[in-house]
Amino acid sequence: MVATPVAVLPRSIYIEPTSRCNEFCQQCPRTLLSREDDRDLSFDDFRYIVDQFPVLDRVVLHGLGEPLLNNDLPLMIRYLKERGTYVLFNSNGIALSAKRGQALIDAGLDEYRLSMDGATREMYARIRGVDAFEKIWHNVHAFIDMQRAQNVQKPAVSLWFTAMRENLHELPGLLDLASEHGIREVYLQRFVYFEKGLAHSQQALFRRSSEEERALLRRCEQICKERGIVFKAAGLVTPLESIVRDFGSRPWSGCQRPYSLTYITSSGNVLSCCFAPFGHRSAQEYREERVLGNIFQEPIERIWHGERYNAFRRAFESDTPARHCAQCGVNWSY
């Protein structure tokens, strides 16, 4: 097998502004697995990180924490926009106050992705571990009204729904809410499971969906078509395709992240991608198998081209990749 060429340095990266969160999601590794200590990334540390990348086409400013909890987030966005970088992040919306919303607009954020896993207060609280459903929709409504009043198009607001057996039946109601609040893009988010909490294989739809569940997705596709809502899934496929596609005998092998993208936590740990925090059994396994270096201890160029990252790539090209890679395309889809 011929190895895929490795970029000089990635032009697309994830940076975690904070590892703190204001929710306790019952399918999230932050809630259910060992994790790094809570930490906000300072603006100086952020600048130290991004200045090591000569070209950054796209930066995703989220990880396991809620980005809006870091007060320096607008400074980070503005700094990247001055470099011509496309900037986005996912958020639960709880902290989307008028002041924060205006700061995001002023900083030039390109995309604001609202994570919303239920159409009712009860379902949202069950999955997210907090009773914040009504507050979130109040915040989103006010934010979109603010954009309309100022006649600004950015950030583009989209809704990202993590589909499980637990909540799929609420998707039509969520489309109603999106339409009512002026959200024109809805995405079916891949569900990641690791057999704890709600993150259990029994909740997965990927290659396990029933005809009734597939029929519901087809109905949602029709609803969106009638209302002019873009309805897609992560991975540039349709929602229905995303739960029935077949990745073959080496399901991880189509992924290009080991060669073109990296993920940096708020503590500076460099991971292969946003799936690396999932499915480890202990803090020691996380450090030994998934952490490829620390950008505060050595330059990203040395990490990216170093032996540990290259050993990870060699394993990726073999039949025995790192466990979080082997699960990709099986427990979840890239």
C-alpha positions as CSV (number, residue, x, y, z in Angstrom):
1,M,0.0,0.0,0.0
2,V,1.3,3.5,-1.0
3,A,1.1,5.9,1.9
4,T,-0.9,9.1,1.5
5,P,1.4,12.2,1.3
6,V,1.5,14.2,4.5
7,A,0.9,17.9,4.3
8,V,3.8,20.2,5.2
9,L,1.6,21.4,8.0
10,P,-2.2,21.2,8.3
11,R,-4.2,24.1,6.8
12,S,-7.3,22.9,8.7
13,I,-7.3,22.5,12.5
14,Y,-9.4,22.1,15.6
15,I,-8.6,24.2,18.6
16,E,-10.4,23.7,21.9
17,P,-10.9,27.2,23.5
18,T,-12.0,25.6,26.8
19,S,-12.6,22.2,28.3
20,R,-15.2,23.5,30.6
21,C,-18.9,23.0,29.8
22,N,-22.3,24.0,31.2
23,E,-24.1,20.8,30.3
24,F,-23.8,17.1,31.3
25,C,-24.6,15.3,28.1
26,Q,-25.4,11.7,28.6
27,Q,-23.6,10.6,25.4
28,C,-20.5,12.7,25.8
29,P,-17.0,11.5,26.8
30,R,-16.6,14.7,28.9
31,T,-19.4,13.4,31.1
32,L,-18.7,9.7,31.0
33,L,-15.0,9.1,30.4
34,S,-11.7,10.3,31.9
35,R,-10.7,13.6,30.5
36,E,-8.2,16.5,30.8
37,D,-8.6,19.0,33.6
38,D,-10.9,22.0,33.0
39,R,-9.0,24.8,31.5
40,D,-9.6,27.9,29.4
41,L,-7.1,28.6,26.6
42,S,-5.8,32.2,27.1
43,F,-5.6,34.5,24.1
44,D,-1.8,34.5,24.3
45,D,-1.6,30.7,24.3
46,F,-4.1,30.7,21.4
47,R,-1.9,33.1,19.4
48,Y,1.2,31.0,20.2
49,I,-0.6,28.0,18.7
50,V,-2.0,29.5,15.5
51,D,1.2,31.5,14.7
52,Q,3.0,28.1,14.2
53,F,0.8,27.4,11.2
54,P,1.9,29.4,8.1
55,V,-1.5,29.0,6.4
56,L,-4.9,28.3,8.0
57,D,-7.8,27.9,5.6
58,R,-10.2,26.7,8.2
59,V,-10.3,26.6,12.0
60,V,-12.9,24.9,14.2
61,L,-13.0,26.5,17.6
62,H,-14.6,23.7,19.6
63,G,-13.8,20.5,21.4
64,L,-15.2,18.8,24.4
65,G,-16.1,22.2,26.1
66,E,-18.6,24.9,25.4
67,P,-16.7,27.6,23.4
68,L,-18.8,30.6,24.6
69,L,-17.6,30.0,28.1
70,N,-14.2,31.4,27.1
71,N,-14.4,35.3,27.3
72,D,-11.5,35.5,24.8
73,L,-13.4,33.7,22.1
74,P,-14.2,36.9,20.0
75,L,-10.5,37.9,20.1
76,M,-9.6,34.5,18.8
77,I,-12.1,34.7,16.0
78,R,-11.0,38.3,15.0
79,Y,-7.3,37.2,15.0
80,L,-8.1,34.4,12.6
81,K,-10.3,36.5,10.4
82,E,-7.5,39.0,10.0
83,R,-5.5,36.1,8.5
84,G,-8.3,35.3,6.1
85,T,-9.3,32.0,7.9
86,Y,-12.8,30.5,7.8
87,V,-13.9,30.2,11.4
88,L,-16.8,28.2,12.9
89,F,-17.8,26.3,16.1
90,N,-20.6,24.2,17.6
91,S,-22.3,25.5,20.7
92,N,-25.2,24.6,22.9
93,G,-26.5,28.2,23.0
94,I,-27.0,28.5,26.7
95,A,-24.5,31.3,27.0
96,L,-25.5,33.0,23.8
97,S,-26.4,36.3,25.4
98,A,-27.0,39.5,23.5
99,K,-23.5,40.8,24.4
100,R,-21.8,37.6,23.3
101,G,-23.9,37.4,20.1
102,Q,-22.9,40.9,19.1
103,A,-19.3,40.1,19.8
104,L,-19.5,37.1,17.5
105,I,-21.0,39.3,14.7
106,D,-18.4,42.0,15.2
107,A,-15.5,39.5,15.2
108,G,-16.6,38.1,11.8
109,L,-17.5,34.5,12.8
110,D,-18.5,32.6,9.6
111,E,-20.6,29.8,11.1
112,Y,-22.5,29.3,14.4
113,R,-23.7,25.7,14.7
114,L,-26.4,25.1,17.3
115,S,-26.3,21.6,18.8
116,M,-29.9,20.6,19.6
117,D,-30.9,17.0,20.4
118,G,-34.6,17.3,21.1
119,A,-37.7,19.2,20.2
120,T,-39.2,19.2,23.7
121,R,-37.9,20.4,27.1
122,E,-38.2,16.9,28.5
123,M,-36.1,15.2,25.8
124,Y,-33.5,17.9,25.8
125,A,-33.1,17.6,29.6
126,R,-32.8,13.8,29.4
127,I,-30.0,13.9,26.8
128,R,-28.2,17.1,27.8
129,G,-28.5,16.8,31.6
130,V,-29.8,20.4,32.1
131,D,-33.1,22.1,31.9
132,A,-32.2,24.8,29.4
133,F,-34.4,24.2,26.4
134,E,-36.5,27.3,26.6
135,K,-33.5,29.6,27.4
136,I,-31.6,28.3,24.4
137,W,-34.5,29.0,22.0
138,H,-35.0,32.4,23.5
139,N,-31.2,33.2,22.9
140,V,-31.3,31.9,19.4
141,H,-34.4,33.8,18.5
142,A,-32.9,37.0,19.9
143,F,-29.6,36.4,18.0
144,I,-31.2,35.9,14.7
145,D,-33.4,39.0,15.2
146,M,-30.2,40.9,16.0
147,Q,-28.7,39.8,12.7
148,R,-31.8,40.8,10.8
149,A,-32.0,44.2,12.4
150,Q,-28.3,44.8,11.4
151,N,-28.8,43.3,8.0
152,V,-25.8,40.9,8.5
153,Q,-25.5,37.4,7.0
154,K,-22.7,36.1,9.2
155,P,-22.4,34.0,11.1
156,A,-24.6,31.5,9.2
157,V,-26.7,29.7,11.8
158,S,-27.3,26.0,11.4
159,L,-28.8,23.3,13.6
160,W,-26.9,20.1,14.4
161,F,-29.0,17.1,15.6
162,T,-27.3,14.0,17.1
163,A,-29.7,11.2,16.0
164,M,-30.4,8.3,18.3
165,R,-33.3,5.9,18.8
166,E,-34.0,7.9,21.9
167,N,-34.8,11.1,20.1
168,L,-35.3,10.5,16.3
169,H,-39.0,10.7,16.6
170,E,-38.6,14.4,17.7
171,L,-36.8,15.4,14.5
172,P,-40.0,16.6,12.7
173,G,-40.8,18.9,15.7
174,L,-37.2,20.2,15.6
175,L,-37.6,21.1,11.9
176,D,-40.7,23.1,13.0
177,L,-38.6,25.0,15.5
178,A,-35.9,25.6,13.0
179,S,-38.3,26.9,10.5
180,E,-40.1,29.1,13.1
181,H,-36.8,30.7,14.2
182,G,-35.4,31.3,10.7
183,I,-32.7,28.5,10.7
184,R,-32.3,27.4,7.1
185,E,-29.8,24.6,7.5
186,V,-30.2,21.4,9.6
187,Y,-27.7,18.6,9.8
188,L,-28.0,15.0,11.1
189,Q,-25.0,14.6,13.3
190,R,-23.1,11.3,13.5
191,F,-23.7,9.4,16.8
192,V,-20.6,8.2,18.6
193,Y,-21.0,5.4,21.2
194,F,-18.7,3.7,23.7
195,E,-21.1,1.7,25.8
196,K,-21.7,4.2,28.6
197,G,-24.7,6.3,29.5
198,L,-26.8,6.9,26.4
199,A,-23.7,6.4,24.2
200,H,-24.6,2.8,23.7
201,S,-24.8,0.7,20.6
202,Q,-28.5,0.1,21.2
203,Q,-29.0,3.8,20.5
204,A,-27.2,3.7,17.2
205,L,-29.0,4.1,13.8
206,F,-25.9,3.7,11.7
207,R,-26.4,0.4,9.8
208,R,-29.0,-0.6,12.4
209,S,-32.0,1.6,11.4
210,S,-35.5,0.1,10.9
211,E,-37.7,0.8,7.9
212,E,-39.9,3.0,10.1
213,E,-36.8,5.1,11.1
214,R,-35.7,5.4,7.4
215,A,-39.3,6.4,6.5
216,L,-39.2,9.1,9.1
217,L,-36.0,10.5,7.6
218,R,-37.5,10.5,4.1
219,R,-40.5,12.4,5.5
220,C,-38.1,14.9,7.1
221,E,-36.3,15.3,3.8
222,Q,-39.7,16.1,2.1
223,I,-40.6,18.6,4.9
224,C,-37.3,20.4,4.4
225,K,-37.7,20.5,0.7
226,E,-41.2,22.1,1.1
227,R,-39.9,24.7,3.5
228,G,-36.6,25.6,1.8
229,I,-34.5,24.1,4.5
230,V,-31.1,22.5,3.6
231,F,-31.1,19.1,5.2
232,K,-27.8,17.3,5.2
233,A,-25.6,14.9,7.3
234,A,-22.0,15.2,8.4
235,G,-19.7,13.7,5.8
236,L,-21.3,15.5,2.8
237,V,-24.0,12.9,2.3
238,T,-27.8,12.9,2.8
239,P,-29.2,12.0,6.2
240,L,-30.5,8.7,4.9
241,E,-27.2,7.8,3.3
242,S,-25.4,8.6,6.5
243,I,-27.1,5.8,8.4
244,V,-27.0,3.1,5.7
245,R,-23.6,3.6,3.9
246,D,-21.1,0.7,3.9
247,F,-17.5,1.5,4.6
248,G,-16.2,-1.9,3.6
249,S,-13.7,-4.2,5.3
250,R,-11.3,-1.4,6.4
251,P,-13.9,1.2,7.3
252,W,-11.4,3.8,8.6
253,S,-9.3,3.8,5.5
254,G,-11.1,6.5,3.6
255,C,-10.3,9.1,6.2
256,Q,-7.7,11.8,5.3
257,R,-7.4,13.4,8.8
258,P,-4.1,11.7,9.7
259,Y,-2.5,13.6,6.8
260,S,-4.3,16.9,6.6
261,L,-5.8,17.9,10.0
262,T,-5.0,18.0,13.7
263,Y,-6.9,18.7,16.9
264,I,-5.4,20.7,19.8
265,T,-6.9,20.6,23.3
266,S,-7.0,23.6,25.7
267,S,-4.0,22.1,27.5
268,G,-2.0,21.9,24.3
269,N,-2.3,18.2,23.7
270,V,-2.2,17.3,20.0
271,L,-4.7,14.6,18.9
272,S,-5.3,13.1,15.5
273,C,-8.9,14.3,15.2
274,C,-12.1,15.1,17.2
275,F,-12.9,11.4,17.6
276,A,-9.7,10.7,19.6
277,P,-11.3,11.6,23.0
278,F,-13.9,8.9,22.5
279,G,-13.8,5.3,23.7
280,H,-10.6,5.1,25.7
281,R,-10.7,3.1,28.9
282,S,-8.5,5.3,31.2
283,A,-6.6,8.5,31.4
284,Q,-3.4,6.5,30.9
285,E,-4.6,4.9,27.7
286,Y,-5.7,8.4,26.4
287,R,-2.2,9.8,27.0
288,E,-0.3,6.8,25.7
289,E,-2.4,6.0,22.6
290,R,-4.0,9.2,21.6
291,V,-1.8,12.1,22.6
292,L,0.7,12.7,19.8
293,G,2.6,15.5,21.5
294,N,2.0,18.8,23.3
295,I,2.3,22.1,21.4
296,F,3.4,24.0,24.5
297,Q,6.3,21.6,25.0
298,E,7.6,21.2,21.4
299,P,6.7,23.0,18.1
300,I,3.9,21.6,16.0
301,E,6.2,21.1,13.0
302,R,8.3,18.7,15.1
303,I,5.2,16.9,16.4
304,W,3.5,16.7,13.0
305,H,6.6,15.1,11.3
306,G,7.8,13.3,14.5
307,E,8.1,9.6,15.1
308,R,4.9,9.3,17.2
309,Y,2.7,10.9,14.6
310,N,4.4,8.8,11.9
311,A,3.9,5.6,13.9
312,F,0.2,6.5,14.2
313,R,0.0,7.0,10.4
314,R,1.8,3.7,9.8
315,A,-0.7,1.9,12.0
316,F,-3.5,3.7,10.3
317,E,-2.3,2.3,6.9
318,S,-2.1,-1.2,8.3
319,D,-4.9,-3.6,9.4
320,T,-4.4,-2.7,13.0
321,P,-4.8,1.1,13.4
322,A,-5.3,2.9,16.8
323,R,-8.5,1.8,18.4
324,H,-10.3,5.1,17.9
325,C,-9.5,4.8,14.2
326,A,-10.6,1.2,13.9
327,Q,-13.9,2.1,15.4
328,C,-14.5,4.9,12.8
329,G,-16.9,3.7,10.2
330,V,-18.1,1.0,12.5
331,N,-19.2,2.6,15.8
332,W,-19.5,5.9,13.9
333,S,-18.9,7.4,10.5
334,Y,-16.3,10.0,9.5
